[in-house]
Amino acid sequence: MSAQPERKLLGFGFSHKERTVGRYGAKAAKKVEKALHEMHEGTLHSGKSGKKVTSRKQAIAIGLSQARKAGGKVPRKSDSHHSR
């Protein structure tokens, strides 16, 4: 007998860990990290207006947007954001 515990298989013969897929790639994490760092330094500015970003959520959104443009693995925006 092996010392490892049995893994319960779900569905098509895959374990839970094997079926779980990350939503964001490494490029997205780097871009968000850079955007948050810039925000804390006070050098991150928003797009059109050029105002300084003070919100953590806005900094994350900017980082994800940059990752999306750079071709990173980032889910697309929800439909509610497109109609605005």
N, C-alpha and C positions, 0 to 999 in steps of 0.2 A: 504494500500500500504506500502511496505517496503521502508526503506531509502536507501538501497543498489542499486547501478545502475545495470541494466541488463547486463549479460555477453553474448557476442555474441558467439554462438557455431560454431565450425569449424569441418566439416567432420562428424565423427562418434559420435556426441553428446558430444564431449569433448571440453572444453574451451581451449583457447590458452595456459594458464598456466599449465593446467593438461597434455597437450600433450608434453610440453617441458621437456626434460629429461637431467639432467646434464651429461656431458661427463666424468668428473673426480670425484672420490670419496674423502672422508675425508682423507684417508690414503695417497693419492697422494698429497693432499695439505700440509700435515704435512711433507712428505719427501722432497718436493720442498722447503718448508720454511726452513727446516734444512740444505739443501744443499746451499741455498743462504746465510744463516747465517754463515756456514763454509767458504764460498767463501769470505765474507766480513772480516772474522777473518784471512783468509790466510791459512786455514788448509785443504781446499778441493783440492784433487789431482785427476788427470785423471787416468784411468785404467792401461793400459800397460806401458806407459812411466813414469807415476808417477809425471808428471810436475804439477806445481801449476795452478789451473784454475783461469783465470782472466776475462773470458767472462760470462756475466749474462745468455746468451742463453745456454752456455755449462753447467752451474750450474743447470739450469732448466731441461735440458736433462738428466743429471745425477740423479736428484731427481725423475723424471718420470720413469727412468729405474729401480731405486731402488724400487719404488712403484710397478712397474710391476712384479718384481721378488718376492716381498713380497705378491703378490696376490691382490693388490689394483685394484680399478676400473679405468683403464687407457686404452684408445683406443690403438690398436696395431699400430706399426709404418707403415708409408705409404710404398708402394712397391718400391718407388724410393730409399729408404734407404737400402733395402735388397740387391740390386744388387751390391752395392759398395764393 
